[in-house]
Amino acid sequence: MSAACRAPHSTNRSRSRRRGGRGRAALLAAGAAVGALTLAACGSGGTSGGGGNTNFVVGNDGIATAKKSERQASPALEGATLDGKRLDIKDDYKGKIVVINVWGSWCAPCRAEAPNFVKVAKDTKARGVEFVGINTRDPEKGPAIQFEKAHHVPYPSLHDPTGKLLLRFPRGSLNPNFIPSTLVIDRDGKIAARSQQPLNETKLRKMIDPVLAEK
């Protein structure tokens, strides 16, 4: 799953011009991403994060993990969900393991991984695991709602069209820099693992199972 796609409504305002007989399109200059995030592209993304003393390790599978004693707290993530309800991850899921998936309806790798998330979410809910989506770069809710219906997504997603919630993660932490990205938050509200690539069922469970085993 190495395909990449670009978010709609890019801030790139470069114009292609045609020259000669049939004309040749000039290359589009790279536009700045909204805020400080590199969230314009989606795909198999980068597997390293932040700079300085990050205190996390990236495995060969692209999954970054942090020891329990070195984990950073997840920032406050709250707001309106796609179905219009209010959700505060920290308060509503206190004491739970939370899997956060950053996705967009326009992102092909997000569509590819969605059935895996639906299956694992249903399988692990009775064990105290909650799944939450953060839908980003979808200016309108309509396409995102259709995405959820098409894939029978059983868990809520916060609507974050401009990526403001994602900017709350401190630089150098296990912050989500790409779409899709997935985080596992432990029972103490701290970031235990991160992936910045689409996940199959095996890799998703590999992120969750060690946190489930913690006492």
Secondary structure, 3 states (H helix, E strand, C coil): CCCCEECCCCCCCCCCCCCCCCCCCCCCCCCCCCCCCCCCEECCCCCCCCCCCCCCEECCCCEEECCHHHCCECCCCEEEECCCCEEEHHHHCCCCEEEEEEECCCCHHHHHHHHHHHHHHHHHHHHCEEEEEEEECCCCHHHHHHHHHHHCCCCCEEEECCCCCHHHCCCCCCCCCCECEEEEECCCCEEEEEECCCCCHHHHHHHHHHHHCCC
